Amino acid sequence: MACDPLCIGEIPAKYDNSGCDVNLRKYGFTVFGAIKCTAEFTDILDTTAVTSDWATLIASGDVVIGPKFGTFALGDTTTATLTDGCGHPIPEFADTAWTFSTPSTAADYSDEDWYYWFNKYALNYTLFYLDGCEGGNRIYLNDDVITAIRASQGHGAVVGTGAAVPASFPGFNMNITQTPKWSVGPNGPGKAGIWTMAGTFSTAGVVRSAEVPGLRTLLGA
């Protein structure tokens, strides 16, 4: 790819120091959820019980959380490009594959209904997921929302504005590529079975996260 002729924007200095100290972050996600496309947030940072947008949207079913005891894993990312009039390829969006698996079921077989309806109506929702290994309330949302949260909270040496962060369509557009399926688990027949499903979600590039204090408790995740 040729240099951008406008040459706007800068890469910041590297985030680690020049010494031997290295900060290692654990990798792994256990919780994912979906936000209905009609949902609106006046302040996505507000997690006040009962009265916040998060609380009311959870109560109304417009925000749903996936089964708790599972593994949400990211796969390969492919980037779609457009070509401008000078022949320069321009990244348009990236699709990242994801899978979810869990042995969690329900005694009344209502797990079958949950996966049935999730598969049927997934296109009515945008996807989000939470950091599963470091704990806390770190949520992965689309680039516009994360950028707005960073501006409000501050990031690095930059002081935040403290402003509310309104949001529409805060998650990632998603598709289901593998219909949810209940099948034999890793320990073979006669042992716990496992639900699996797979899909993709679209991003504008590198996926980033932000800390939203109190969110994990509110979600019951």
C-alpha positions in Angstrom: 0.0 0.0 0.0 1.3 3.4 -0.9 1.7 6.3 1.6 -1.5 8.2 2.3 -1.0 11.4 0.2 -2.7 13.5 2.9 -0.4 12.1 5.6 -2.8 13.0 8.5 -2.3 11.4 11.9 0.6 10.2 14.0 1.6 6.9 15.6 2.3 7.6 19.3 5.5 6.6 21.1 5.7 3.0 22.1 3.8 2.1 25.3 6.4 0.0 27.1 9.7 1.5 28.5 13.2 0.8 27.4 14.1 -1.3 30.4 13.5 -5.0 31.2 10.1 -4.6 32.9 7.2 -6.0 30.9 3.6 -5.8 31.7 1.8 -9.0 30.6 -2.0 -9.1 30.3 -3.8 -12.4 30.5 -5.9 -13.3 27.4 -9.3 -14.8 27.6 -13.0 -13.9 27.4 -15.8 -15.7 29.2 -18.8 -13.3 28.8 -20.5 -11.9 25.7 -23.7 -10.1 25.2 -26.0 -8.4 22.7 -27.6 -4.9 22.6 -30.8 -4.5 20.5 -30.3 -2.2 17.6 -33.1 0.1 18.8 -31.5 0.7 22.2 -30.3 4.2 23.0 -27.9 5.3 25.8 -27.9 8.8 27.1 -24.7 7.9 29.0 -23.2 4.5 28.5 -20.9 5.1 31.4 -23.8 5.3 33.9 -24.3 1.9 35.7 -26.6 3.1 38.5 -28.8 0.3 39.6 -32.5 0.6 38.5 -32.3 4.0 36.9 -29.4 3.9 34.3 -29.9 3.0 30.7 -28.0 -0.2 31.2 -30.4 -1.2 34.0 -33.6 -0.3 32.2 -32.4 -2.0 28.9 -31.5 -5.2 30.8 -34.9 -5.2 32.5 -36.7 -4.7 29.2 -34.6 -7.5 27.5 -32.9 -5.0 25.1 -29.6 -6.0 26.6 -28.9 -9.7 27.0 -26.0 -11.6 28.4 -24.7 -14.9 27.1 -24.5 -18.0 29.2 -22.0 -17.4 32.0 -20.0 -20.6 32.1 -18.4 -20.7 28.7 -15.6 -19.6 26.4 -15.9 -16.7 23.9 -12.9 -17.0 21.6 -11.7 -14.7 18.7 -10.5 -16.1 15.4 -8.9 -14.7 12.3 -9.6 -11.2 11.0 -10.1 -10.5 7.3 -10.0 -6.9 6.0 -12.2 -5.7 3.1 -10.7 -2.8 1.0 -11.9 -0.2 -1.5 -9.6 1.2 -4.2 -9.5 5.0 -4.8 -9.2 6.7 -8.2 -5.4 6.6 -8.0 -5.3 2.8 -7.3 -4.7 3.1 -3.6 -6.4 0.3 -1.5 -8.3 1.8 1.5 -9.4 -0.5 4.3 -13.2 -0.3 4.6 -14.0 -2.7 7.4 -12.6 -5.9 9.1 -14.5 -9.1 9.9 -13.4 -11.1 12.9 -14.5 -14.6 13.5 -15.7 -15.7 17.0 -16.8 -18.9 18.6 -18.7 -19.6 21.8 -18.9 -22.9 23.7 -20.3 -23.9 27.0 -21.5 -27.1 28.8 -24.1 -25.0 30.6 -27.7 -26.2 30.2 -31.0 -25.9 32.0 -33.0 -28.7 33.7 -36.1 -27.7 31.8 -34.3 -27.6 28.4 -34.9 -23.9 28.1 -31.3 -23.6 26.9 -32.6 -25.0 23.5 -35.0 -22.1 23.3 -32.4 -19.5 24.2 -30.1 -20.6 21.3 -33.0 -21.0 19.0 -34.1 -17.3 19.5 -30.5 -16.0 19.6 -29.8 -17.6 16.2 -33.1 -16.4 14.8 -32.8 -12.8 15.9 -29.1 -12.1 16.1 -29.2 -9.6 13.3 -31.5 -7.4 15.5 -28.6 -6.9 17.9 -25.0 -5.7 18.1 -22.4 -7.7 19.9 -20.1 -6.8 22.9 -17.8 -8.9 25.1 -16.0 -8.5 28.4 -12.5 -9.2 29.5 -12.7 -12.6 31.3 -9.2 -13.1 32.8 -8.3 -9.7 34.3 -11.7 -9.2 35.9 -13.0 -5.7 36.3 -15.5 -4.1 34.0 -13.6 -3.9 30.7 -15.9 -3.9 27.8 -15.2 -4.2 24.0 -17.4 -1.9 21.9 -17.2 -0.3 18.5 -14.5 2.3 17.7 -16.7 5.4 17.8 -18.0 4.6 21.3 -14.6 3.6 22.7 -13.1 6.9 21.4 -15.8 8.9 23.1 -15.3 7.0 26.4 -11.6 7.7 26.2 -12.3 11.4 25.7 -14.6 11.4 28.7 -12.4 9.3 31.0 -9.0 10.4 29.8 -6.4 8.1 28.6 -2.7 7.9 29.3 -1.5 11.5 30.1 -4.7 13.0 28.6 -7.2 14.4 31.2 -10.8 13.4 30.5 -13.7 15.8 30.0 -16.0 13.9 32.4 -18.8 14.3 29.8 -21.7 11.9 29.4 -21.3 9.5 26.5 -24.5 9.0 24.5 -24.4 6.0 22.2 -26.5 4.3 19.5 -25.5 0.9 18.1 -22.6 0.7 20.6 -21.6 -2.9 19.8 -20.4 -4.6 16.7 -22.5 -5.7 13.8 -22.6 -9.5 13.9 -23.6 -12.5 11.8 -24.1 -16.2 12.8 -22.0 -18.5 10.6 -22.5 -21.7 12.5 -25.9 -22.5 13.9 -25.9 -23.2 17.6 -25.5 -27.0 18.2 -25.7 -29.3 21.2 -23.3 -32.2 20.7 -21.0 -34.6 22.5 -18.5 -32.9 24.8 -14.7 -33.4 25.1 -15.1 -36.3 27.5 -17.2 -38.4 25.2 -20.7 -39.9 25.2 -22.4 -40.3 28.6 -20.6 -37.2 29.9 -21.5 -33.5 29.8 -22.4 -32.3 26.3 -21.5 -28.9 24.9 -23.2 -26.1 23.1 -21.2 -24.5 20.3 -21.9 -21.6 17.9 -19.8 -19.3 15.7 -20.1 -16.0 13.9 -18.4 -12.9 12.8 -18.5 -9.3 13.8 -17.4 -6.2 11.9 -15.0 -3.5 13.1 -13.3 -0.4 11.7 -9.9 -1.8 12.6 -8.2 -2.7 15.8 -10.7 -3.6 18.6 -10.3 -1.6 21.8 -11.9 -1.7 25.2 -12.8 0.6 28.1 -13.4 0.3 31.8 -17.1 0.9 32.7 -17.1 0.7 36.6 -20.0 -1.4 38.0 -21.0 -2.9 34.7 -20.1 -6.5 35.4 -22.2 -6.5 38.6 -25.1 -4.9 36.8 -25.0 -7.5 34.0 -24.8 -10.3 36.5 -21.8 -11.6 34.6 
